[in-house]
Amino acid sequence: MSGQPTWDAVDAYFTETLVPEQAKFEKALDASEASNLPAISVSANVGKFLQLLARMNGARKVLEVGTLGGYSTLWLASALPADGKVVTLEFEQLHAEVARANFREAGYGDRIEVRVGAALDSLPGVEADGIGPFDLAFIDADKKNNPGYFEWALKLVRPGGLILIDNVVRDGRVLEATTKDVNVQGVRKVIDMIAKEPRVDATALQLVGIKGYDGLAICLVKE
């Protein structure tokens, strides 16, 4: 037994059994849908995985590239102490407005800062403002700019911190070395950069579930 129906059912089983707290963030998904935002948020199981990674890392400061409606942001913020902070970067003004409302509704508005604009334009300001070093960076934005986002994450994440890059499998299209798809090109370029980067130790996991077939790259910044 395999394929999307099975993936959906297994995801639902694990979510219902192991991730009961996901219900408190469902309003964020509902608000995103009502505002016609793309239905590309992480699944509840992956959200909980992000939260667990942040908790295991002892994270107090998190950088997120790509906010959308703020569902993954909420999972990350929920891992932090009361004085922790998430800085999340979003290109679209509407997405940022929906996300801010979601953060207030969920009770995390005081520990999440949304910066609007192209992330590669916003990141120098994050550095200049001295908010870091960050304990964890989650990159989940336009894939063609993954190389640039990774370079900035290396600057801003502390030794011993984590850099996570979402959607690196793309239904298996990551294997297409000669593709003209700029998103796949961006993934392949960043994977090549990670492989050659002596400052990180990394792997990538293939994931299946209600979001289909994709994956996550996990990089540990060396001490």
Secondary structure, 3 states (H helix, E strand, C coil): CCCHHHHHHHHHHHHHHHCHHHHHHHHHHHHHHHCCCCCCCCCHHHHHHHHHHHHHCCCCEEEEECCCCCHHHHHHHCCCCCCCEEEEEECCHHHHHHHHHHHHHHCCHHHEEEEECCHHHHHHHHHHCCCCCEEEEEECCCHHHHHHHHHHHHHHEEEEEEEEEECCCCCCHHHCCCCCCHHHHHHHHHHHHHHHCCCEEEEEEEEEECCEEEEEEEEEECC
